[in-house]
Each structure stands twice: as structure tokens, then as C-alpha cells.
């Protein structure tokens, strides 16, 4: 995937007790040694569409060819725990829009 320059996104809930996001983030920063080419642990937000304004989505780090993002307040099942944030994230990914 990396060699073919296909965009990928890794999404993790920030309160996931099964597979903590810190393990994956640490793996990406040390074992894979992908350079950070964009934002490094920056907040991403989204409009919930209910008139409440911008909501915290989580944090994002952009590596070369890979976006690593957390979803604030979500466990292992991101679409179940935070459906609005998950849908917004998915829409942005398929439209090649940044978080």
C-alpha cells in the first residue's frame, strides 16, 4: 500500500481498553519509522449538524501515506460509540479531505 502511494487511514478510539491507540501510535513512530509529514497530534473537529457547532473529533497525525487518527470518547467500536464522528471521518477520507 505504501509503495503504491495509496492513502490509508488508521482510526482508533481513545478509550479503547482492548487495543489502546498508544500501542499503534508507538509502533508507527518507532518500528515503521514513517516520517511525520503533516500535522503531529493535532485536534480535528467536525460539525455534528445539529446546530451545536464544532465538536471534538479526536487527534490526528499525518505520516507519509498514512493518517493516524483517534476518535475522542470512543472505545473499540468507533461507529457504534461515536457515529457522527465516524461518519464525518469516513466522508472526509473517501473525498480526500483532511481531518
N, C-alpha and C positions, 0 to 999 in steps of 0.2 A: 504494500500500500504506500509506504513512504517513498520508495524508489519510483513509483509511478505517479507521484505527485497528486494523489487522491486525498482530498480533505477528509479528515476524520475528527470525531469529537468524542471524548470520554466524559461521561456525566456521572456524578456521584452525589448522593445525599450527604449532607454534612453531619447528620446524627445517625448514620448507618452503623449499627452495632455489630453487624456480620462482617462487613468488609469496609473498614474505615478509609475515608478518602486519603488520609495521611500516608497510608501504605502505597497507594498508587502514585501520589504526588512524589513521594520519596523515590520510588522506582524510576519514574520519568526523569527526575533530576540527577540521579546517580548512575543507575545501570544502563539506561537507554542513552543518556547523555545528549538528549536533544537540546539544542540551544533555544533559549527564550528569545523569540523574535518580535514579540508584540508586548501585550500587557502582562505584567507579572503580579499575580494575586490582586487583581483589581475588582472592585464591585461591579456587578452587572444588575440592571434593573429592568422592569417591564411594566407596561400599563395593563392592569387587570381588566380594564374595560368596564368596570362597574362604577366609574366616577370617583373612585378613591385615590386616583393618581398613581404615581410611580410606586411600585412595590420592590422590595429587595428580592432579587433572584438568587444571588449567591456570589461566588467569586470565580474569576476566570484567569487562566494563564495560557498564553499562546506560545506554543513551541513551533518549531519548523515542521509544518504539515499536520500538526495536531493541536486541537484546542481541548484543554482540560478545564472542566467547569464543575463547581459544586452547586447544589440547589439547597438553599437555606431552609431549614426546618423539615427536611425530608430524610426518611430512612432509606432502606434498600430499594423500595418500590417507588421511585420518583413519580411516575404518572399517577399512582394511586394517592400518594401523600400530598403532592403539590401539582394538581392537574393543570392549573393555569400557567404556572411557571414552566412545566414540562412542555406544554403545547407551544408556548411562545418560543422556547428554546428550539424545539423541532422546526417550527416555521422559519426561524432565522437561519438554521443550518441548511435546510433544503433550498433556501433562497440566497445562500451565500452571503448573508448579512452577519456582521459581528454581534456578539452579545453585548 
